[in-house]
Amino acid sequence: MDIVVGAKGPTSDISLFRNQQQRFPPEQSFKGDKGYQGGKNISTPHKKPRKSELTDEQKAGSISTL
Protein backbone atom coordinates (compact mmCIF):
# COMPACT_ATOMS: atom_id res chain seq x y z
CA MET A 1 0.00 0.00 0.00
CA ASP A 2 1.00 3.57 -0.58
CA ILE A 3 0.65 6.18 2.11
CA VAL A 4 -0.09 9.74 1.04
CA VAL A 5 1.63 12.22 3.30
CA GLY A 6 -0.49 15.24 4.03
CA ALA A 7 -3.89 13.68 3.28
CA LYS A 8 -6.44 15.20 5.65
CA GLY A 9 -8.70 13.18 7.92
CA PRO A 10 -8.91 9.52 8.84
CA THR A 11 -9.34 6.97 6.05
CA SER A 12 -10.22 3.33 6.59
CA ASP A 13 -7.93 0.54 5.40
CA ILE A 14 -10.51 -0.80 2.96
CA SER A 15 -10.99 2.67 1.42
CA LEU A 16 -7.25 3.03 0.86
CA PHE A 17 -7.16 -0.45 -0.66
CA ARG A 18 -10.07 0.24 -3.02
CA ASN A 19 -8.39 3.42 -4.25
CA GLN A 20 -5.13 1.60 -4.95
CA GLN A 21 -6.54 -1.70 -6.28
CA GLN A 22 -6.70 -0.41 -9.87
CA ARG A 23 -2.88 -0.54 -9.97
CA PHE A 24 -2.99 -4.35 -9.81
CA PRO A 25 -4.23 -6.94 -12.32
CA PRO A 26 -7.92 -7.92 -11.76
CA GLU A 27 -6.99 -11.56 -11.02
CA GLN A 28 -4.52 -10.56 -8.28
CA SER A 29 -5.51 -11.95 -4.88
CA PHE A 30 -4.72 -10.34 -1.52
CA LYS A 31 -4.62 -11.34 2.15
CA GLY A 32 -5.71 -8.93 4.82
CA ASP A 33 -7.00 -8.62 8.35
CA LYS A 34 -10.56 -7.82 9.41
CA GLY A 35 -10.07 -4.19 8.33
CA TYR A 36 -10.17 -5.39 4.71
CA GLN A 37 -13.36 -7.42 4.99
CA GLY A 38 -15.66 -7.02 1.99
CA GLY A 39 -12.98 -6.08 -0.51
CA LYS A 40 -12.76 -7.75 -3.90
CA ASN A 41 -10.21 -10.61 -4.07
CA ILE A 42 -9.24 -10.27 -0.38
CA SER A 43 -8.92 -13.24 1.98
CA THR A 44 -9.44 -12.57 5.68
CA PRO A 45 -8.86 -14.85 8.70
CA HIS A 46 -11.69 -16.75 10.37
CA LYS A 47 -12.73 -15.50 13.77
CA LYS A 48 -13.56 -18.06 16.44
CA PRO A 49 -17.32 -18.04 17.05
CA ARG A 50 -18.46 -17.11 20.56
CA LYS A 51 -18.77 -20.20 22.81
CA SER A 52 -17.68 -22.42 19.92
CA GLU A 53 -14.60 -23.62 18.08
CA LEU A 54 -13.39 -23.30 14.51
CA THR A 55 -14.02 -26.27 12.24
CA ASP A 56 -11.08 -28.44 11.19
CA GLU A 57 -11.41 -26.96 7.68
CA GLN A 58 -11.18 -23.42 9.04
CA LYS A 59 -8.16 -24.33 11.16
CA ALA A 60 -6.41 -25.99 8.22
CA GLY A 61 -6.98 -23.07 5.87
CA SER A 62 -6.96 -20.35 8.52
CA ILE A 63 -7.94 -17.91 5.74
CA SER A 64 -11.42 -17.33 4.38
CA THR A 65 -12.21 -15.81 1.00
CA LEU A 66 -15.17 -13.45 1.08
C-alpha positions, 0 to 999 in steps of 0.5 A, a space after each residue: 500500500 502507498 501512504 499519502 503524506 499530508 492527506 487530511 482526515 482519517 481513512 479506513 484501510 478498505 478505502 485506501 485499498 479500493 483506491 489503490 486496487 486499480 494498480 494491480 491486475 484484476 486476477 490478483 488476490 490479496 490477504 488482509 486482516 478484518 479491516 479489509 473485509 468485503 474487498 474484492 479478491 481479499 482473503 481474511 482470517 476466520 474468527 472463532 465463534 463465541 462459545 464455539 470452536 473453529 471447524 477443522 477446515 477453518 483451522 487448516 486453511 486459517 484464511 477465508 475468502 469473502 
